[in-house]
Structures are given as C-alpha cells and as structure tokens.
Amino acid sequence: MSKYLLNKFLFTVDRDPDLVERYRTDPAGTVEWWEANMANSLLNCHTGEASTWLRLDDAERSALVGHDYPALFELGAHPFLTLTLFIAMFERDHDEPLGFQKQYALRLQHFNLPYPDIAT
C-alpha cells in the first residue's frame, strides 16, 4: 500500500476539470488509465523523469473505483484531498447547501480518535 500514490491520484485528478469529469463518469477506466500513465510520473517534474515501481494495491484500486471515500480515509488518504475532489464531483447532486459535505461527515462519523494515519 502506498498512501503517497493514493494521495497523488486524488491530488492530480482534482486539479484537472476534465479528469474530474472522467473520474465521475468512468471511475474504473480513469483509475486504470491514471495508474498506467500517471502513477509513476514525478509530481511537478516536466523533464520526462519517471519511476517504474509504484502500483495501487487491490484495496486502494477498489476504493477509488467505487468512489468509496470512507474506505479511502481508512486506507490513509488525506481527508482534505478526498473532500475537495468529491465535492467537485458530487456537490451538484445535492439540492441543499453543503449537501455533499454533510453526507461526507455523516459517512465518516463512525471514525473515532485517533484517526487513521494520513502521513505519507
């Protein structure tokens, strides 16, 4: 498991509106494409340098494909990264103000301190 890679997915997808929409409508295809094309690229590096060993594990891949942000949190994904990405994807589906944020809080309320470790 790589919390770094999990957070890198959330970070990079959230910063590209086209990827946000692609992830919303085709999560499995987006995760597969991202892992094959982006997972081993270096953040903020435009020289073509890349790693070759980073891979999502089955639990991470399943949580990403399922848009399962409670599972992502349990796996150590940073809550701010999950919250901002999932707001971008799902806030529009709620009629009340802060509708998605309230759902997010409700679905994570079973976690007690200490929270899962989010250090990478």
Buried (B, 14 or more C-beta within 10 A) or exposed (E): EBBEBBBBBBBBBBEEEEBBEBBBEEBEEBBBBBBEEBBBBEEEEEEEEEEEEBEBEEBBBBBBBEBBBBBBBBBBBBBEBBBBBBBBBBBEEBEEEEBBBEBBEEEBEEEEEEEEEBEE
